[in-house]
Amino acid sequence: MSGANGLSGGDTAWLLAATALVLLMTPGLAFFYGGMVRTKSVLNMLMMSFVSIALVTVVWLPAGYSLAFAPDAGGLGLIGSLKYLGMHGISPATLTGHVPTLLFATFQLTFAIVTAALISGAVADRTSFAAWVAFVPVWTLLVYAPVAHWAFGPGGWFTAHLGALDFAGGTVVEVNSGASGLALALVLGPRLGFRKDPMRPHNLPLVLLGAGLLWFGWFGFNAGSALGANGLAAAALLNTQAAACTGMLGWLIAEKRRDGHATTLGAASGAVAGMVAITPSCGSVDLLGALVIGLAAGAVCSYAVSWKFRLGYDDSLDVVGVHLVAGVIGTVLIGVFATAVMTGGPHGLLHGGGLGLIGRQAVAVLATAAWSFGLTWVIAKVIDRLMGFRAPAEHELSGLDLALHAETAYDHGVVHAGAVHGVGAATSHKAEVSRS
């Protein structure tokens, strides 16, 4: 049931499903990243994503949501007020559009969670878990919430003042996490053996499983951002599928021409690059635009991931090469491919819109990158000074799983949690040996 100015049951049902889909992206990211690291640190990589779910939740709902989505404080579009601190004044009957505000806040929470988790890929294999636990909530409130307000919040300066378009988070999620990941990678420094040791992914099937879960969840991410079960959601879903496929093909073609073979890691990475690029533009471009944007992102990112070796920054799992680069491509190309049919007004260069929208999109990208990089650098430096952000060298060499979590992912194929807790360890080991 729905009313002209009231709750829509259909829109609410769709956003409930989309929220669950986006939350699934963080476990999917954990598997994607977990398969890409070396065996000795896979559990640490998984934990950095999973603990982000808890850390972001406990700061977003009391404070982060208000900073991002409360009415603008000061009229400049820079930050939300404290009106909704502790979800004050929001009841089950309170609506955002045609859906409950409590649901909208939870949907946006899942965006904040996956954005924080994305950053971990830039500093894989060498990060102190305690420092990561301290970093995530501070980063969420000081870096993520303001950018979310700029692009998504009422009176945010990207939309209300600049006139830039970002449908589902090219600036908020992709450029934000990529620039922050670069800052964190520079503060921590490269892994031991960077440029010398191959550091190949230990489990490519796990990478593909993670990519598949991300692909599945991304439909909630993009189509859910329509906040309704409507034609715009359908168009965003279609564009997401199209860009993911051309992103994969673009990466594989570039990889085949450059290296002589197309790889499973390339297929997974290309699909992710295509979905990253279409995230800001899925509600602004038509099918042709989506196909081209995905293709461009896949091809360019296949080369961008090697920049770290030339420039000397150790972006372990290519957060910069995929999320920052593809996020920039997708956000700026809105200025080329946007159609008035999709946007309801602004249109890009190919549809007679001139260069103005390209310029506005570029300003939004540069502002996000500068804010995210600069403030993340400061936060990381402070945490590094107070407690040390990088794991000790001996832990990095032996593996973070055993050193930081007292367990390993691969011990006769199982994790012997009993050995950590002192319960049933011998029985568990004997049972496993008998099955081997």
C-alpha positions in Angstrom: 0.0 0.0 0.0 1.2 3.5 -0.6 0.0 7.1 -0.4 0.8 10.1 -2.4 2.7 11.7 0.4 3.1 8.7 2.8 4.7 5.3 3.3 5.1 3.1 0.2 5.0 -0.5 1.0 6.7 -1.4 -2.3 9.5 1.1 -2.0 10.0 0.0 1.6 10.2 -3.7 0.7 12.7 -3.0 -2.0 14.9 -0.8 0.2 14.8 -3.5 3.0 16.2 -6.0 0.4 18.7 -3.5 -1.0 20.0 -2.8 2.5 20.7 -6.5 3.1 22.3 -6.7 -0.3 24.7 -3.8 0.4 25.6 -5.3 3.8 26.5 -8.5 2.1 29.1 -6.6 0.1 31.4 -6.3 3.1 31.7 -10.1 3.7 32.1 -10.3 -0.1 34.9 -7.8 0.0 36.4 -9.8 2.9 36.6 -12.9 0.7 37.8 -10.8 -2.4 40.6 -9.3 -0.4 41.2 -12.5 1.7 41.9 -14.5 -1.5 44.4 -11.8 -2.7 46.7 -11.8 0.3 49.2 -14.4 1.3 48.2 -17.4 3.3 49.8 -16.2 6.5 47.6 -13.0 6.7 44.3 -14.1 5.3 42.4 -14.1 8.6 43.7 -10.7 9.5 42.4 -9.4 6.1 39.0 -11.0 6.7 38.9 -9.5 10.2 39.6 -6.0 9.1 36.4 -6.1 6.9 34.2 -7.9 9.5 35.2 -5.7 12.4 34.4 -2.6 10.3 30.8 -3.7 10.3 30.7 -3.4 14.1 32.9 -0.3 14.4 31.0 1.8 11.8 27.6 0.8 13.1 28.3 1.9 16.7 29.4 5.4 15.6 27.1 5.9 12.5 23.7 5.4 14.2 24.4 7.6 17.2 26.3 10.4 15.4 27.4 9.7 11.8 23.9 9.8 10.3 23.2 13.2 11.8 26.4 14.7 10.5 25.7 13.4 7.1 21.9 13.7 6.7 20.6 16.2 9.2 19.7 19.7 7.9 22.8 21.6 6.9 24.7 23.4 9.6 25.7 26.9 8.5 24.2 27.0 5.1 27.5 26.2 3.3 26.7 22.6 2.6 29.7 21.3 4.5 28.3 19.3 7.4 24.9 18.3 8.9 23.7 19.5 12.2 23.3 17.5 15.4 19.6 17.4 15.1 19.4 13.6 14.8 22.2 12.8 17.4 21.3 9.5 18.9 18.5 9.2 16.3 16.7 11.9 18.3 13.3 12.7 16.9 13.2 9.8 14.5 10.4 7.3 15.2 9.1 4.3 13.1 6.5 6.7 11.6 9.2 9.2 10.4 9.6 9.1 6.6 12.4 10.0 4.2 10.6 10.2 0.9 8.2 7.2 0.9 10.3 4.9 3.2 10.9 4.9 7.0 13.8 7.1 8.0 15.1 4.3 10.2 15.4 2.2 7.1 17.1 5.0 5.1 19.6 5.5 7.9 20.4 1.8 8.0 20.7 1.7 4.2 23.2 4.5 4.4 25.0 2.8 7.2 25.8 -0.1 4.9 27.5 2.3 2.5 29.7 3.7 5.3 30.6 0.2 6.4 31.9 -1.0 3.0 33.7 2.3 2.3 35.7 1.9 5.5 36.4 -1.8 4.8 37.6 -0.9 1.2 40.5 1.1 2.7 42.0 -2.0 4.4 43.1 -3.4 1.0 45.6 -0.6 0.6 47.5 -1.6 3.8 47.1 -5.4 3.8 49.7 -7.6 5.3 51.3 -4.9 7.6 48.6 -3.2 9.7 48.3 -3.4 13.5 44.8 -4.6 14.2 44.4 -2.5 17.3 45.4 0.6 15.2 42.8 -0.3 12.6 40.1 -0.6 15.3 41.0 2.9 16.5 41.2 4.3 12.9 37.8 3.2 11.5 35.4 5.0 13.8 37.4 8.2 13.8 37.7 8.1 10.0 34.0 7.4 9.6 33.0 10.5 11.6 35.7 12.9 10.4 36.2 11.9 6.8 33.2 9.9 5.5 30.3 11.7 7.1 31.2 15.2 5.7 31.7 13.8 2.2 28.4 11.9 2.4 26.7 15.2 3.4 28.3 17.0 0.4 26.9 14.6 -2.1 23.8 13.0 -0.5 22.7 15.3 2.4 20.1 18.0 2.4 21.9 21.2 1.3 25.1 19.4 0.6 27.4 21.6 -1.5 28.0 19.1 -4.4 24.3 19.1 -5.2 22.8 22.3 -3.8 25.7 24.7 -4.6 28.0 23.1 -7.2 25.4 21.2 -9.3 27.5 18.0 -9.5 25.8 14.6 -9.9 26.7 11.4 -7.9 23.9 8.9 -7.9 25.3 6.1 -5.6 28.7 7.2 -4.3 31.5 7.7 -6.9 32.8 10.5 -4.7 31.5 9.3 -1.3 32.6 5.7 -1.6 35.1 5.2 -4.4 37.2 8.4 -4.6 36.9 8.7 -0.8 38.2 5.2 -0.1 40.8 5.3 -2.8 42.4 8.6 -1.7 42.2 7.6 1.9 43.8 4.3 1.1 46.7 6.1 -0.7 47.3 8.3 2.4 47.3 5.3 4.7 49.6 3.3 2.4 52.1 6.2 2.4 52.0 6.6 6.2 52.6 2.9 6.8 55.2 2.5 4.1 55.6 -0.5 1.8 55.5 -4.1 2.8 58.7 -6.0 3.5 59.8 -7.4 0.2 57.7 -5.0 -1.9 59.0 -4.9 -5.5 61.2 -8.0 -4.8 58.8 -10.7 -3.6 55.9 -11.7 -6.0 53.3 -11.6 -3.2 50.8 -13.4 -5.4 47.2 -14.1 -4.3 47.0 -17.3 -2.4 43.4 -18.4 -3.4 41.9 -17.2 -6.7 38.7 -19.2 -6.2 38.1 -17.2 -3.0 38.7 -14.0 -5.0 36.1 -15.0 -7.6 33.6 -15.9 -4.8 34.2 -12.5 -3.3 33.7 -10.8 -6.6 30.5 -12.7 -7.2 29.1 -11.6 -3.8 30.2 -8.0 -4.5 28.4 -8.2 -7.9 25.3 -9.5 -6.3 25.3 -6.9 -3.6 26.1 -4.0 -6.0 22.6 -4.2 -7.4 21.3 -3.2 -4.0 24.0 -0.5 -3.8 23.1 1.2 -7.1 19.5 0.3 -7.8 18.7 0.8 -4.1 19.9 4.3 -4.3 16.7 5.1 -6.3 15.0 4.7 -2.9 12.0 3.2 -4.7 10.8 0.2 -6.7 10.6 2.2 -9.9 11.9 2.7 -13.4 15.0 4.6 -12.1 16.0 1.6 -10.0 15.5 -0.7 -13.0 17.7 1.6 -15.2 20.4 1.7 -12.5 20.3 -2.1 -12.2 20.6 -2.6 -16.0 23.5 -0.1 -16.2 25.3 -1.8 -13.4 25.1 -5.2 -15.1 26.2 -3.7 -18.4 29.2 -1.8 -17.0 30.4 -4.8 -14.9 30.5 -7.0 -18.1 32.3 -4.4 -20.3 34.6 -3.7 -17.4 35.6 -7.3 -17.3 36.0 -7.5 -21.0 38.0 -4.3 -21.1 40.4 -5.6 -18.5 40.8 -9.0 -20.2 41.5 -7.5 -23.6 44.1 -5.1 -22.2 45.7 -8.0 -20.2 45.7 -10.3 -23.2 47.4 -7.7 -25.4 49.9 -6.7 -22.7 50.8 -10.1 -21.1 49.6 -12.7 -23.5 46.9 -14.2 -21.3 43.6 -13.3 -19.7 43.5 -14.3 -16.0 40.8 -15.0 -13.4 42.2 -12.3 -11.2 41.8 -9.9 -14.2 38.2 -11.0 -14.8 37.3 -10.4 -11.2 39.1 -7.1 -11.0 37.7 -5.8 -14.3 34.1 -6.5 -13.2 34.7 -4.7 -10.0 36.3 -1.7 -11.9 33.2 -1.5 -14.1 30.9 -1.5 -11.2 33.0 1.1 -9.4 32.8 3.4 -12.4 29.1 3.0 -13.0 28.3 3.7 -9.3 28.1 7.5 -9.6 26.6 7.4 -13.1 24.1 4.6 -13.1 21.2 7.0 -12.6 22.5 9.5 -15.1 23.5 7.7 -18.3 21.8 5.5 -20.8 22.9 2.0 -21.8 25.5 3.2 -24.3 27.0 5.4 -21.7 27.1 2.5 -19.2 28.8 0.2 -21.7 31.5 2.8 -22.6 32.1 3.8 -19.0 32.6 0.2 -17.9 34.9 -0.6 -20.8 37.0 2.5 -20.2 37.3 1.7 -16.5 38.3 -2.0 -17.1 41.0 -1.1 -19.6 42.4 1.9 -17.8 42.5 0.2 -14.4 44.3 -2.8 -15.8 47.2 -0.4 -16.3 46.6 1.8 -13.3 47.3 -1.1 -10.9 51.0 -1.1 -12.0 51.5 2.5 -11.2 52.4 1.7 -7.6 55.6 0.0 -8.8 56.7 3.0 -10.8 55.8 5.6 -8.1 56.8 3.5 -5.1 53.6 3.5 -3.0 52.5 0.0 -1.8 48.8 -0.2 -2.4 48.7 -3.8 -1.5 45.4 -4.9 -3.1 45.0 -2.0 -5.6 42.4 0.2 -3.9 44.0 3.2 -5.6 44.4 1.5 -9.0 40.8 0.3 -9.1 38.5 2.3 -6.7 40.2 5.7 -7.0 40.9 5.5 -10.7 37.5 3.9 -11.7 35.7 6.3 -9.4 37.3 9.3 -11.1 36.4 7.9 -14.5 32.8 7.2 -13.7 32.2 10.5 -11.9 33.8 12.7 -14.6 32.3 10.8 -17.5 28.8 11.8 -16.2 29.7 15.1 -17.8 30.0 13.3 -21.2 27.2 10.8 -21.2 24.5 12.1 -18.8 21.1 12.3 -20.5 18.2 14.5 -19.4 15.9 11.5 -19.6 17.8 10.0 -16.7 18.7 13.1 -14.7 15.5 15.0 -15.2 17.5 18.1 -16.3 21.3 18.2 -16.7 22.8 16.5 -19.7 26.4 15.8 -20.8 28.6 16.8 -23.7 27.4 14.1 -26.1 23.8 15.2 -25.6 24.4 18.9 -26.1 25.3 19.9 -22.6 28.6 21.5 -23.2 31.6 21.3 -21.0 30.1 22.8 -17.8 29.0 19.5 -16.2 32.4 17.9 -16.9 34.0 20.8 -15.0 31.6 20.4 -12.0 32.2 16.7 -11.8 35.9 17.3 -11.8 35.7 19.8 -9.0 33.7 17.3 -6.9 36.3 14.6 -7.5 39.2 17.0 -6.6 37.5 18.2 -3.5 36.8 14.7 -2.3 40.3 13.5 -3.0 41.9 16.4 -1.3 39.7 16.2 1.8 40.0 12.4 2.1 43.8 12.2 1.5 44.7 15.2 3.7 42.5 14.3 6.7 43.3 10.6 6.5 47.0 11.4 6.5 46.5 13.4 9.7 44.4 10.8 11.5 46.9 8.1 10.5 49.9 10.1 11.7 48.2 10.8 15.1 47.4 7.1 15.6 50.8 6.1 14.5 52.4 8.5 17.0 50.1 7.3 19.9 50.1 3.6 19.4 51.9 2.6 16.2 49.9 1.9 13.1 52.2 -0.7 11.5 52.6 -4.2 12.8 56.1 -5.1 14.0 58.4 -6.5 11.3 58.6 -9.9 13.0 54.8 -10.2 12.9 54.7 -9.2 9.3 57.4 -11.8 8.4 55.8 -14.6 10.4 52.2 -13.7 9.4 49.6 -11.5 11.1 47.1 -14.3 11.6 49.2 -16.1 14.2 50.8 -13.0 15.7 47.7 -10.9 16.1 44.8 -13.4 16.2 46.5 -16.6 17.6 45.0 -18.7 14.8 45.7 -19.7 11.2 43.4 -20.3 8.3 45.0 -23.4 7.0 45.9 -26.1 9.5 44.9 -29.4 7.8 42.1 -27.4 6.2 40.4 -26.1 9.3 40.8 -23.4 11.9 41.5 -25.0 15.3 39.6 -22.4 17.4 39.7 -24.8 20.3 43.5 -24.3 20.5 43.0 -20.6 21.1 40.3 -21.0 23.8 41.7 -24.2 25.4 38.7 -26.3 24.6 38.6 -29.4 22.5 41.9 -28.7 20.7 43.3 -32.2 20.9 40.0 -33.8 19.9 39.6 -31.3 17.0 43.1 -32.1 15.7 42.6 -35.9 16.0 39.3 -35.7 14.2 40.8 -33.8 11.4 43.8 -36.1 11.1 41.4 -39.1 10.8 39.6 -37.4 8.0 42.8 -36.5 6.1 
